[in-house]
Amino acid sequence: DFDVRRGGDRVYAGDATFGFFTKAALSNQVGLKDARLLERPDGHSDRGPVSTEPPFPDPMLRMVDTITWCRTEGGPKGFGSIEGRARVDPGAWFFKAHFFQDPVWPGSLGLESLVQLLKVYAHERWGPPEHGWQAMAPGRPHRWAYRGQIVPSASEVIVQAYITGVDDARRIVTADGLLAVDGRIIYQMSDFTLEG
């Protein structure tokens, strides 16, 4: 369990379970067996690269290179869906910055890739944020399950979000998401929110 506080006020709390995997296990990752990526919506062609202009991240922190599709309606819950992709750069700074002798794409940056998709969706739906975006809208629980890692020898990451709720008045979007590396789904994210 963890409980992050600032000046006595809770900022973030949760529980986490981790496993240790040998090199052999990492080279034969099975991923999340029951998860399935969404199929590309009919009539949608690749949208193109993600902007590097504000309010989007600059290249150093950009975890999604290309938007495959962004729909603000339809999808499993009727609020739309979005897919982004990133080529894995084995020389990326974060492989060297991860734990000692553990050159992987950090889990927090995998989660950031979903947040970046939600920013593209929110920008498409409402335009730029009035005062910036708040990832993980305060007071909203969320969940992340993963089984596998992105290693430098991987080729491509696909991130998908399907929108499960929208509050147009407060500009809050809620979504479930998946992250796959080289076709194998390794992250499943539930009830992630973005406010702005």
N, C-alpha and C positions, 0 to 999 in steps of 0.2 A: 504494500500500500504506500501511497505517497500523498503528501498534503503540502502544496506550495502556498506560502503566505507572504504578504507584503504589509508590514506594519500591523500585524495581527489579523488582517483580513484575508480570507481564503481567495486565492487567485485560480487555483486549479487543484483538483483532487482526483484520485483514481487508484486502480490497482493494475499491476502488470505481472505477467508471467513470461519468463524467457527460457530458452533451451540452449544447450551447447551442441554444436554440430561439427563433426570431423570434416576434414577436407574431402573425404570420399562422399560423405552425405551431401555436402554443398555441391559437389560436381554432379550429383544425381538427384537434384531437387524435384519433388513431386508437385509442389504447390498446393493450392486449395482445390481439392478434387470436385466438390459439388458446385463451385462457382462457374458461371457462364457469362461471356461477354455479350453485350447487345449486338444485334446485327445492324449493319449500316442502313439508315432509313432510305427508302426509295427516293430517287430524284435528288440526292445530295451528293455533290462532288466536294473534293477537298477545298477547305476554306483558305488555306495558306498559312504562312508563318504568323506566329504570335508577335504582336507589336512590341518593340523595345522602348516605346515612348511611355512616359507616365500616363496613366497610373499603373502600368504593367512593369514587371521587374526588368532590370537590365540583364545583359547576357550572363553575368556571373551567377545570378540567382534564378535564372529562368530554367524551370524544370520541364517545360513543355515547349517544343520547338514549333510544332505545326498543329493547327486545329483541323481535324478531319471533318467534323460537322458540329453545328450548334443549332439546336431547335428549341424554341421557347414554348412550344406546345407539342402535344403528342407524347410518345413514350409510355412506359409502363403505368405512370400515374396521371398522365395528361398535362404535365407541366414542362415536358421537353426532356432533352438529353444532350450530352456533349461528349465528344471524344477528342483527345489530343495524343500526340506521339512525340517521342524524343529519341534521337540517335544516342547511343551510349558512347561517350568519349572516354577512352581508357586513361587519358591524361588529365581528366577533370580534377580540379583542386580537392574535391571532397573525398576522393579515393585515398589520397595521402593524409587527409585530416581526420579520418575515422580512427577508431581504436588501434592501438599498436598491433602491427602484423595482421590487421583485419581490413584490407582494402575493399570496402563495399560502399555502395550508395547508401548513405545513412537513412534510417527509417523515417526520420523527421522530414527529410527532403522528398521522400516518396509521398508522405502526407501533404507536403507543400505543393506537389504536382496536382493533387486534387483541388486544393484551395485555389491554385492558379486557374484551373478550369472553371471553378465557380465564379471567379472574377471576370472571366471572359463572358460567361453566361449572364452575370449581373449587368455587365456593361452593355451587352446586347439588349437586355430587357429594359434597363432604366437609364442607360448612359453612364457617364463617369460618376463616381461617388461624390457626395457633397462634402464630406469631411474625412475621406479615407475609408478603407474597408476594415472591418473587425472580423478576423477569422475566429471561428468558434464563438458565435454570439453568446454573451454572458448568460449563465444559468441553464444552458441547453446541454444535456448529456449526449455523449457520442461514444462510438465503439470502433475499435480497429483490431482486426485479426490478421495475422500474417504467417506465412509458412514459406520461407525462401528469401533469397537476397539477390540483389543486382550486383554482379561482379564485373570487373573491367573487361572481361572477354565477351560479355553479352553484346548484342547488336542493337536491339530496339525495345523501348518501353512504350506500352499503350496504356493510357489512363482513360477511364470512362466514368461519367457521372450520370445517373438518372435522377431527375429532380422529383422529390417526394412532397415538397410543399413550398409555397410562395406566399409571402406577406407583402403585397405591393405597397401598403400604407407605410410600413416600417422598413421596407426594402431589405427583407430577410429571405434568403433562399436556403432550403434544406435539401440535402441530397445523400444518396447512397452511392458508393463508388467502388471500382475495381482497378487494380493495377496489375498488368501482365508484363512479363519480360520474355522476349522471344517466344511468345504464344502461350506461356504458362502463367496462369493467374496466381499471384503470390500475396496480394493484399486485398482485403475486403473491408471497406469502411462504411459505417452506418451512422445516419443522423448527423452528418457534418453540416455546419451552418456557416453562412457568410452574411454579414450585415453591412450596409453601406448605402 
